[in-house]
Amino acid sequence: MINAPPARVTAFADSLLRADTVAVSFVSVRDAFLETKPFAGTHRVRLWAEPDVSGKSRVTIEAVYRPREDPSRTMRDLERASPPGSAGEQRAQLLLAALKEKLGITTY
């Protein structure tokens, strides 16, 4: 649980990633969703922030990569979870740590 409403979490994550030179391909503060452009090869990070109790958000961060290219399949069909220690997984951990540090957390 992050101690901020979903829109604020999403906007803050967007600013953190852009400041860290990770390009964001899509962000919707209204829907509390964010997706980066590919970085470090074919890695991407996605963030969802769902409302929980008043003023708090349940945050999910997904790190994925594409191990190969196949024009006959959609991009997301080829995605796999980023392996431990990979650039995608490290970026997701850094993003979550920054959200926790700057906005605070609540543990139930």
Secondary structure, 3 states (H helix, E strand, C coil): CECCCHHHHHHHHHHHHHHCCCCEEEEECCCCEEEECCECCCEEEEEEEEECCCCCEEEEEEEEECCCCCCCCCHHHHCEECCCCCHHHHHHHHHHHHHHHHHCECCC
